[in-house]
Amino acid sequence: MTIAQALTARSARVADLAAIRADLEAARTAYHRLLDSLSDADLRRPCVISKWTIKQVLCHMALLIEQAVPMMIKQARKGKPMPRLLDTRFGHWMNYQMAVRAARKATRASVAQRYDAAHSNLLRLLENVRDGEWDLPTAYPDGRPLTMQTIFHVPSEHFELHAAWIRQTLNDR
């Protein structure tokens, strides 16, 4: 590889990192904007699409970036998919219970702080991805494929899904 090729390859990676960072930051900003727009009564409202309250949905979003995304990164490095157990009735129950417990004593400030701490950890994980790891495969528990690169877009996709749930709940007042 020539020096010019090496520099080009390096700047392509930097451009990808910049896009990933921007995507993660956009999700973080949107999360805070949504949280700040909700009243205390809104946070207690049952979601029209799940058994969760809106506050529990917000906690679930924080848990995804705190626990699931780092686990996806580890699984990709091992060349393994996410455990299928997570896509079973038990896995869904566990996911539900984790959000319920996380929301139980959570305040608006602690929910925001939890999301931000998990976001900061994702940025550290992003910086530790080596050049040869971007195409490492893994998969969601249901088998849908992921790569190391696409893992870092899961938070924004997940946010959009659940923000839509919250908007629908608020529109059904």
Buried (B, 14 or more C-beta within 10 A) or exposed (E): EEEEEEEEEEEEEEEBBEEBBEBBEEBBEBBEEBBEEBEEEBBEBEBEBBEBBBBBBBBBBBBBBBEBBBBBBEBBBEEEBBEEEBBEEEBEEEBBEBBBEBBEEBEBEBBBEBBBEBBEBBBEBBEEBEEEBBEBBBBBBEEEEBBBBBBBBBBBEBBEEBBEBBEEBBEEE
